[in-house]
Amino acid sequence: MMPLQFSQPDQQLTLDYIESFIAPDENRYAAFCDTIQLRSHFQPIYSLAHQRMVGCEALIRPSMSDGLPVLPLLLFSEASSLAQSVFIDRICRTLHVRNFSRQISDETWLFLNINPLTTIHGKQFGSFFSELLQRYQIPAHRIVVEILEGQINDESQLAESINYYRDMGCLIAIDDFGVGHSNFNRLWRLTPHIVKLDKTLIDQAAASSRVRRILPGLVSLIHQAGSLVLIEGVETEQQALIALQFDIDFVQGFFFARPETQLPESKFHPVIGELFAKLKHDSQLEADTSQVRLTPYTNSFFEAAILIRSGEKPLQALQPFLAQLWVKRCYLLDELGRQVGQNFLPDSSYAQTDPRFVPLDDASDAIWARRHYYQQALAEPGRVQVSKPYLSITGGALCITLSIAIGTSEGLRVLCGDIATPD
């Protein structure tokens, strides 16, 4: 690929100069620069809650003059100077805004990828972006500026880049979060409006139950930091259901729509309503299956609680429960959440502790008052509670905990039983 050529690379790269490279191309506009042609494609972004398109990401599609496609990354890597980098960035943005303005007249967002280094140094070549938006009558609040925060190590430079667009009135999105140099400290300080999770996260979540357990916490953390969450690269129904289940706000990917030169005529996507229905059905089926699988455990656990409440020794009362496969331990907590005595362990070798976690074996007098299973049991005395899977600090294994609050001759007790779950 030949480097882009234009006269006087140190000149002011004004909007008029940039537009001199843009010309009609069928029912749209394209840019023609030496041997390279540039065209805009737009990929819809959908709000799951609204079941409709709320924005689109503008993507550049370069090709040689003979039609041979060129990778977009190569387009920027071929720039031989800062001036050429700024030129490429500005011509892409101009092309996107011009093509977008021809299609959309409502409040739909336009997501624009902008290299923050170009933003920082672009001022050497004159003002540009606000004039571009004014010319095509697109308010700044309809622009979502996507910035790859990992490309800038200097915190002050990154903040300067983001504040420029924020002060203009644009929304800020951090792109590809979750890979590379992604930094939570920056997330707290920069407070973007939208965080775009990298597609590798949805790929991993579809393939790994461990990642599926972690992803909701990540989404919740970003929400608590004050940002909305968009996940890109959604390509299958399974991935779409994961996004819906874990309260992700926006989705983007081939499953919903591929990048095209024209946006779809209808903003509503019927498949999203179908996803809600399927998720409800699948969740109920999973709950029913889980209940059936746990019934032998919950029944024998409840029976043990009744016996302990009646005065029977805990170890004796718990034998039927401890004899079941996957049971790791049982223990009693007092009204303050403090463990009363040692764990009650099954006789099977399965209950053996990983030797690496032996320092945590002795749990007598440990305080578990912060545990959700303890608080749930206190909230509904006499009913067996079932926790979500979590990593038990005692033994270092993934488990769920059954718990029930009962009255005994020694006062209130919460009986707990840990059951191992597949990793």
N, C-alpha and C positions, 0 to 999 in steps of 0.2 A: 504494500500500500504506500503510495506516495504521500509525503507530508502535505498538509493543506498550504496553499499559497495565496497570499493577498498582499497588496502593495502597502508600503510603509507600516510595518508591524507595530511601530511605536505610536501610531496616530490615535486620536480619540475615536474609540469604537462606538460611535453614536448609533442611535436607533435607525436613522435614515441610512447610514452606511450598512448596517447589518441587513436591513430589508432589501437592499439592492441585490442580495444573493437569493432572494425568495421570489418564486414565480408560481402562477397557477399550474396545477398538475391534476388533470381530470377534474373531479369535484372537490378538490382540496388544494392545499399549497405544499410545495416542496422547496428545499434549498439545494442549490447547485453550486458546488465549490470545486473548481478545477476538475479532478476526475472522480469526485465523491458526490453522491446524492443523498440527501437526508429527508426522511419522511416521519411524520408523527403517527404513533398508534396510541390508543387509549384503552386501559383495562379498567372496567367498572369496579368500584368498591362498594360493598353492600353493608347496611346496618341490619344485623340479625333481628333486633327488636322491631324495627320499622318495616322489615321485609322488602326493602327497596334500595335502589342505588342512591347513595348520598354523595358520591364523588367518583373520580377516576384518576388513575396515575398516568401521566404522560410519559411515553417511552419512545426513545429515538431509534429509528431503524435505518442505519446507513447501508449504502450499497455502492459498488463501483458503477461507472457510467454504462457498463455493459450489463448491469443488472445483478452481478454477483454480490451476494450479501456480505457484509462486514460486521464483525462482532463490535457492539457498542463500546466495549472497553478498549478495543484497539483504536477507536476513533480518538480518544483522549490521550492514549499512550503515545500516539504518533505526533502529538504537538511538540514542536521543537523549541518553544519559548513560552514564557508566561503570556505574552500577547496572543499567541495562537490558542492557548488554553482558555483565555478569557473570550476570545472570538468564538470558539466552538461552543462554550457554555452559553453565550448570549444568542447565538444563532439558533441553538436548540430551544431555548426558552421562547424566543420570538416565534419560532415556527409552531410550537405547542400552543401558545396563547392565541395566535392567529387562527389556527385550525379549531381550537376549542370554542372560541367566540362565535364561530359560524354555526355551531351545533346546539349549544346550551344557552338558554336565556333565563333560567331560574336561579336558584341559590345553590346549585350543585358545586361541590368543591373541586378544584383542580390541584392535584398533588404534583409538585415539581421537584425533581431531584436537582440539588444544587451542591456543587463542591464548595465547602466552606473556605478552602484556600483561595478559590477564585473570588469569592465574595470579599475576602480580606484585602486581596491585592487588586481587585477589579476597579476600585476607586481611582487608581492611577490612570485609568482609561476613560474617565468621565462617568457621570451619573447615567443610569439606564433603566432600572427595573420599574421605578414608579412611573416614568414616562411611558414605558411599554404598557402598563396596566391602564393608564389614562387614555392612551390612544385607542385601545380596544374596549374601553368602558367596562372593565372588569374590576369591581371593588377589591381592595386588598384582603378583605375578610373572606373572600372566596378562594384564596390561595393558601394551600398547605405546603409549606417549604420543608422538604425532606433533607435532613442533614446527617451525614455519616460522621457521628461524633468521634469514632475511632481514628479518623484521619488526621486529627489535630491533637497534639500532645500538650500544647500550651493552653491552659485553662482560660487565660484572659483573651486569647485570640478566638477561641471557640465561643466564649460569651459575647464577644464583640460581634461575631458573625450572626449569632442568634438574635441578639438585641436589635440589630439593624432591621431585620424583617419583623420582629415583634413590634417595634416602635412604628413601623409602617402600617401595622394592622393585620398582618398575616398570622395564620396559625403555624405553629412549629411542630414538626414531627421528627423524632429520632428514628433513624432507619436501621434495619438489621440488628436490632437489640437482641442480645443473648448469645452472640458469637464474638470471636476476636477480642477486641479491646473494650468491650462493653463494660461500663463502669457505673455501679449503683450510686456512688458518691456524686457523680455528675448528674445522674437522674434527679437526685434530691435538689441539687443546686440549680439546674437549668430549667426545671419544671416545664417540660414540653407539654403541649396540649394533647398530643397523640404519641404513643410508643408503638412502633411497628416491630413485632417479633419476627425474627428471621425464620424462614421456612424450615430450617433444620429442626426447629423445636417441634413443629407439628409432625414432621416426619418421624422424629424420635418418639413423640407421644403415641403415635399410631403403632409403633413397633414395641414399646416398652411400657409395662404396667408401672414400673418405678417412675418413669417420666410423667405418666398420667397422674400419679399421685402428687407430683411436685408442681405441675403446671398450674393448678388452681391457686396455689399459694403465691406463685409468681404474679399471676393476673391480679389477685387481691392486693398484693403489695404495691403494684403499679397504680391501681385504682386509689389506694390510700394515699399515695404520693401526689394524687391530683391529676392523673393523666388517663385518657381513654386508651384502649388497647385494640390494635389491629394486628391480625396475623395474616401473613402472606404465604403464597405457595400452597393453598388448599386445593388438592387435586382429586380427592376421593370423597365418597359419602362418609366413610369412617372419620376422616379428618374434619369434615364439616360438622359432624355430630359432636366430636370432641370440642371444637370451638364453641358450639352452642351450649354444651353441657357445662363448660368451665367459664361461662359468663364473659366471653370475649365480645367486644362491642362490634367490631367491623371485620369483614373477611374479604380476601382478595385471592383469586386463583382460578385455574382452568376449570375446576368443578362448577364454578358459577359463570365465568365468562373469560374468553381469551382476549388478548389485546387485538383490537381492530382499528381500522382507520376511522370508522364511524361508530358512535355509541349506540346501544340498542334503543329502539323507539320507545319501548315501555320501561319505566324505571322499576316496576315491581317484578319480583322474581318468584314464580309460583313454587319453586323447589324449597324455599325457606319455610313456608307454611307446612310443607310435607315433612321437613326435618323436625319441626316442633312436634308433630303428631308421632313421628317414628321415635323420637327421643322419649316421649311420654310412655309409649308402648314398651320400648326396650328397658326403660327404668323400672317400670312396674314388673316386667318379666324378670329382671335381675333381682329385684327386691323379693319376689316370690320364690325364686330359685335359692337365694341366700337364706330365706327363712326356712325353707325345706331342709337345706343342708345343715342349718344350725339347730333345728328342732331337737335332735337328740341331746345336744349340748345344753341348750337353754332349759329343757325339761329336767335333766338330771341336776343342773345347777340350781334351779328353783327348788327342787325337792330337797337338796342339801341345805338350802337356806331355811326352809321350813323346819327341818330337823334341828339345825343349830339354834333357831329361835325357841324351839321346844326344850332346849337344854342338852342336846346330844353333843358329844365332843366333836369339834370341827373335822379333825382328821378322819374320824370314823364316818361322819356324815358325808364327807366329800369323796369317799372311795369310788362310787359308781362314776362320778364325773371325772376323777383323775385317771380312771382306767381307760378312758376313750383316747383314740389316736389324736395327735396334734395338741393335746392339752399340755401346757408347759409348767404352770404353777397356779396355786391359789393363795390368797392372803386376806387378812382382815385388817380394816382400818377403823380407827375410832372417830368420834364426832369432830375431831380437829384434822382428820386426814392422815394421822400418824399410824404407821403400820404396827399392829400388835403382834409381836413375836416374829418367828421366821416364816419363810414360805412353806406351803404344803406342796410337796413334789410327788409326781407319779413315780412308780417303780420302773417304768420303761426306760431303756437307754436313750430314747428320743429326747428325754428331758434334760440330758446332760448339757451343761453350760459350755459355751465356747471358752476354752482356757484363757483366751486373750481378755475376757471380760470378768475373770474371777474376782478382781477387786470390788466388783459391784454386787457380788452374790449375797452378801449379808445385808438384808434390807430391813432388819428389825429397827424400829424407831424412825425409819425413813418417812418423810412427810410427802404425801401424794395429793395434798389438798388442791393443787393447781390443775390436776388432771381432769379432763372433761368428763371422763367416766365416773369420777367421784362426785362431781357437781351434779351430773345428771341423776345419779342415784339418790342424792339428797333431795332433789327437786320432785322426784316421784317415788316415794318410799313404797316398798313392797312389790315393785315392778322390775323385771330384769331389763337392764339397759345393755345395748350393744354398741361399742365404740367403732369408729372408723379405723382402718389399718394404720399403725404407727410403729416406729422403731422403739422397742422397749429398752430402757436404759439397763434393766436387769437382764443380763444374758445377751444383749445386743442383737436380738432377733425381731423380725417384723411380726406383729401379732395384732389381734383384736382383743379387747377386754370385755368380759361380761361383768356386770356389777349390779348389786341390789342392796338397798338399805333396809336393815331389820332391827327390831328391838330385841335385846337380850337381857339376861339378869345382870350383866355388867355394863349395861348402857347401850346407846346406839352403836351399831357396827355396820360397816359397808363391806360386804363380801365381794371379792374380786377373783376372777379366773381368767388367765391369759391363754389364748389359743393361737398357735402359730398359723400364719397364712403364707401361701406361696410368695416368693420374692417377686 
